[in-house]
Amino acid sequence: MSAAKKKKASTPSKTAPRQSISLSGSILLLCAGMLLVLGVRANSGEMLRLFDLLPYLLWLMSAVLLVGLFRVGGYSGSTSFVELILLLSALGVLVRSRMEGSVEGLQGWSQLVQPLGFFWIGVAWVFSRKGRVNLLRFLWPFSFVASLAIVAGLVLFGNRFRGAFYGPGGLTPSELLKILVPLALAGFFASSNQKWEGRGFWNPPAGQMILLVMGWGTLCGLLVFQRDLGLLVLLSLMLVVMLIAVSRSWSWGVLLVAAVAGGGWLVMTYLDHGARRLEAWLNPFADPTGSGWQVLQGLSGLYAGGLTGTGLGAGRPDRLPIAGSDFVYAVYGEEVGYLGCLLLLLLFALLLRRCAGVANLQKEAFAGLFATGLTAVVAVQVVVNIAGVVTLVPVTGITLPYISQGGSSIWVTSIQFGLLLGMGEINVRKKK
């Protein structure tokens, strides 16, 4: 072989060509669903307006802009991860637009919720890629203090509605804890001088465990005082997942069982709000027109849907209290049936698998734990929300990611997805 050929053969190849992100599946789903929803409205005698197309057009424009940002910015991660997020967001737009005007809280500026969510995905992706997310490692004490300040501020200055506290404009700043608390825990565990690996719940690092109990007890106390039992359950389950990840010991699951038993006893004994939820879950027929009404209506909706559903847009979400958030899965199940529910569960399973894969790719302890915490938050929301609707667990008020109404919830979930997309990028080069 000549010297020129040897030189050419030894030259490193360029970066492998990036695959393009496809919008076709999401657009097809959105268009098919839009025709079904608008067709049902037209058949019922409702006069259709150009304004009815607004949520779908806004989703399309913002999705194209987001994919364009990934293309221009040189996104090198999993394209299927992005496509799954787009599919879930398109489905969420269909469900929320279908309930527009018939369910409380789904009017006006709600059209901008998903487009702004795509904006936050882009911002979080740009920030977290190329290892920049590790810059947050040393901010973990401030992150925890900020979490306490948000909850305390809501208790002191927030507006109470239906037993919960809200900020100005109906926003829920406590949603930020779904990012701040995983960040704080990841930094705490990663910066610990004592090793957690291999230590079960019976033999934790004493000093670190004392700090963890003190800090977590303070946060839980504030959440109980705020009566946000849903967020308390969500963050506590996420803590157990992170403890298992950092210690590599499943024995911390015992802590989960003890926490569930102790928490249930405390709720039944001291909190009327939580006790009513437990009673409605255990025996909804005891008060079918009162505390058990929502649970029974949710089950009735799922039963009415049957195998294939009544058709998108043909259900009766107006008969179900808080249909847009806590019980959106019942509305969805009524209209698309068990088959549609299985497809949604499959979509969530594939998406969570991608999220978990990002955590496994991380080389830095902080980034790996942070990604684990973010993934756990999304997973717990999915499991607890759906399990509450089908009465496997009591209703906790946790939203279904990207499907339920709520700007704060969708935007925080978007930031979580954006951070995971940035952390999941890998520049793959061909071997010689």
N, C-alpha and C positions, 0 to 999 in steps of 0.2 A: 504494500500500500504506500503511495507517495506521501511526502510530508504534508502536502496541501490537503490531501484527503484525510490524513490523521488529524490535522488541525480542525478541519470542518466537522469531523465526527466527534471530537472532544469538546466542541463548543456547546455549552449548556443550552437546552431548548428554552424557548420562551414560555411564559405562564400559560397553562392550559386554557383554551378558550372558554369563556364563561357561557353558561346556558342562559337563554333568555327566560324571563319570568312571564308565564302565560296568564292572560286575563280572560281567556275564552270561556273557561268553565264557570267562573264567577259571573261573567256577563250573561251567559246562557241561563244560569240559575235565576239571576235578577230579572231578566226579561220574561221568562216563563212565569215566575211568581207574580210579577207586575201585571201581566195579562189576566191571570186568575183573579187577583184582588180587584182590579178595576172592572173585570167582567161581572163579578158578583155585585159590585156596587151599581153597575148599569142595569143589571137584571132586576134589582130591587127598586128601580125607578129613580135612583139618585142621579142628579145632573153632574156629569163629570166636567172638571175644569183643567186648564193647563197647569194650574198650581198643584194638582194631584201628582204630576210627574216630577215635581221638584226633588223629593228625597232620592229618587232613582238617578236623576241627572247629577245631583250633587255627589252621590256616591261614585258615579262613573268618572266625573271630572277629577275628583280627589284621588281615586284609585289610579288613574292614568298618571297623575302628577307624582304619586308615590313611587310607582314603578319606574317612571322617568328618572326620579332622584336616585333610585338604586342603580339604574343603568349608567347614568352620568358619573355617579360616585364610585363605580367599580365594585358593586356588591359581589362578594366571592363566596358567600355561604350557600346554604341549601335553598334552592329555588322552590322546592316543594313546601318548605316551611312558610315562605311568603305566600304561596298560592293557597295553603290551608287557612292562613289568617284572612286572606281576601274572601275565600268562600264563606267562612264563618261570619265575617262582617256583612257580606251580601245577604246572608240568611237573616241576620239580626235586623238589617234595614227593612226587609220584607215583613218580618213579624211586627216590628214597631209601627211601620207605616200602615199595616193592616188594621191596627188598633187606634190609629190617629182619629181623634174626635170622639171615640166611643169609650175611652178609658182615661181616667183622671191622670193628669201629669204628662200627657203626650200631645202637647199643642205648641204652637209658636216656634221658639228657637230650637226645639228638639230636632228640627231638620238638619241643624248644623253639628249635631253631636258626633256623628261618625266622620264627616270630613275633618273636623278638628282632631278627632282621634288619629286619623292618618297623619296629620301634621305632627302630633306628639310621637308617633312611631318614627318619623323621619328624624326629629330632633334627638331622640334617645339613641337611635342607630348611629348617627354621626358622632355622638359623644362617646359611645361605649366601644367602638371598633378600635382595632389595633392596640388592644391592651389598655386603653385609656380608662377603662372602668376601674382599674386598680388604683387610680388616683383617689378614689373614694374611701380607700381602706382606712386611712387615718382620721376620717370624719365620723367614725362610728359613735363616739361619745356624743357628738353634737346631734347626730341622727336620733339617738334615743331620747335626748333631752327635748328635741323638737317634737317627738311623738307624744311625750308627756304634756308638753305645752299645748299641743293641738287639742288633746282630749280635755285638759283643764279649761282651755279657752272656750270650748263648746259648752261645757257645763256652766261656766260663769256668764257667757255673753250670747250663747246660741239661742235659737228659737225652738221651743218644744212643739212637736207635732206627732200625734199618734205614739207618744211615749218615747220618742227619740229626739235628739238635738240636731238642728240644721243651722248652717251658716247663711249669710245673705244670699238671696235669690234661690233658696232651696238647695244650695250646694252642700256637700258633706265633706268637709276637709279631713275628717277622720279616715277617708279612703286612702289618703297618702300614707297611712300607717302600713298599708300593704307593700309599700316600697321601703319606707324608712326603717321599720322593724327588722325585716330580713337583712337590710344593710347593716344595722347595728349589731345583730347577732353574728353575722359573717365576720365583721371586724373584730368583735369580742373574741370569738373562737380562734380566729387566725392570729391575733396578736397575743394570745395567751402564752405565758412562759411555761405553764404546766401542760403536759400532753393529755389530750382526751382520748386518743386512740387506744382501743382495747379496754377501756374502762366502762364497766356496766353501771347501772343506776345504783348498785350497792357499793361502788367504790369510785366515786367521782373525785376529781381534783378538789380538795376541801375549800381552798380559798376562792377559786373561781366559782364553785357551786354556791357559796354563800353570797357572792356578788350577784350571781344570776337570780337566785331566789329573791333577794331584796329588790332588785330592779323589776323583775317580772311581777312580784307581788304588788308593787306600786302601780304599775301599768294596769294590772287586772282590777285593782281596787277602783281606779278612776273609771274604767270601762263599766264596771258593775254600777257605780254611782250614776254614770250616764245612761245606764240601762241598755247598753249596746251589747246584748248577749251574743248576737251573731258574729260581730267582729272579735269578741273574746274567744269564742269557739274556734274561729278561723285561725287566729294567731297562735292559740295554744296548740292546735294540731300541727301547724307549721313548725313550732318550736320542737315538738317531738320528732318530726321528720329531720330537722337539722341536727338534733342531738344524735339520732341514729347515724346520720351521715358523717358527723365529725368523730364519733367514737367507734364507728364501724361495729356497733353492738346493737342487736335487736332487743336487748333486754330493756331498753328505754320504753318499749311498748307497754311494759307493766305500769310505768308512770301514766301513760294515757288511760289505761283502765281505771287506775286509782283516781285520776282527775275527773273522769266521767262520772264515777260513782259518787265522789265527794261533791262535785259540782251539782249533780242532780239533787242530792240531799239538801244542799244549801239553798238552791232555787226553790224547792218545794217548801222549805221551812221559812225562809225570810223574804222572798221576792214574790209578791202577788202576781206581777206581770208574767214572770217565768212559770209560776205554778199553773196559771190558766192555760199557757201553751202546752205544758205537759199533760194536763187533764184533757185538753182537746185532742191531743194525740192518742192518749191511752183509751179514751172513750168518747169519740166525737158525737155519738148518738145520745149521750147524756144531756146535751144542750144543742140539739140540731139546728135551732134557729138563732143561737147565740154564739158562744165560743167555738162550737164545732161546725158552724156554717161554712167557713172558708175551706176547711179540710174536706168536708163532704161535697161541696161544689167542685173542688178540684178533682176528686175521684170521679164524680159524675161526668165531668168533661172528658177525662181520659176514657171512661167507659163508652161514652157516646161516640168517640172517635173510631172505635173498633180497629179493624186491621188497616184500612186505607184512609180513614178520616172523612170528615164532612166536606172537605175541600178548603183550600186556603182562601180565607175571607168569608167563609160561610158559617163559622162558629158563632158563639155568643159570649164573648169575653166580658160583656157588660153585666153578666149575671154573677161574675166571680170577683169578690173584693180583692183589691191590690193585684189585679191581673197582670199589670205591666211589669212588675218587679218580682215579688216573691213567688207568684204562681204562673209565671209566663210559660213554664213548661207544660202546665195543664192546658193552656190556650193552644199552644203549639200541637200538643198531642191530640186534642179534639179535632183539629183541622187537617192534620197530615196522618193521623193514625199511628199504630204501632210500628209500621214499616218506616215512616218518617222519623219516629223517635229513635229507632235503631240506627238510621243513617246519621242522625245528629250525634248519638253516642259514639259511633265509629269516627266521625269527624273530630270530636273532642279527644278520642283515644289517640288518633294519629298525631294531632297537634301536641298533646302532652308528651308523646314519645319523642317528638322533635325537641321539645323544651328540655326533657331529661337528658337527651343526647348532648345538648349544649353544656350542661353541667359536667358530664363525663369528659368533655374535650378540654376542660380548663387545666392548665398546669400550675397556676397559682392557687393556693389554698383559699384566699379570700374570694377570688372570682368564682371558684367552684362552689363554695358555700352560698355565695350570693345568688348564683343561678339556681341552686337547689332550693333556696328559700322562695324565690320568685315562682319557680315551677310548682312548689308545694301550695302556694297561695292560690294559684289558678286551679290546680287539681282539687283542692278542698272545696272551693266554691262550686265547682261542677258537681262533685259527689254529694255535698250537703244540700244544695238547692234541689237537685232532682230527688234525692232520698226523702227530703221533707215533703215534696209534692205527692210522692207515692206512699207516704206514711211509714217509711222505714225508720225515720228519726223525727223528732219534733221539728216544727217549723222554726227557723232561726232568723229569718229576715235577710239571709245572704242572697245576693243577686246571682243570676246565671251569666257568666262572662260573655259580653258582646251580644247577648240576646235580650236581656232585661233592659228596661228603660233606665235612665240615670246618666247624666253627663259625667259626673265625677267618677262613677264606676267605670264607664267605658274609656275615659281618658286615662285613668290610672292603669287599666288593663293594657291600653295601647302603649304606655310607657314601658310596662313590663315586657311586652312583646318586642318593642324596639331595643331595649337593653339586651334581651336574649339574642336577637338577630345580630347585633354588633359583636357580642361575645362569641357567637357561633361561626364567625367567618374564619376560613382557613384558606390560605393561598397554596393551592396544589400545583406542583411543578412536575413535569414528566421526567422520568428517569432516563438516563442516557441509553 
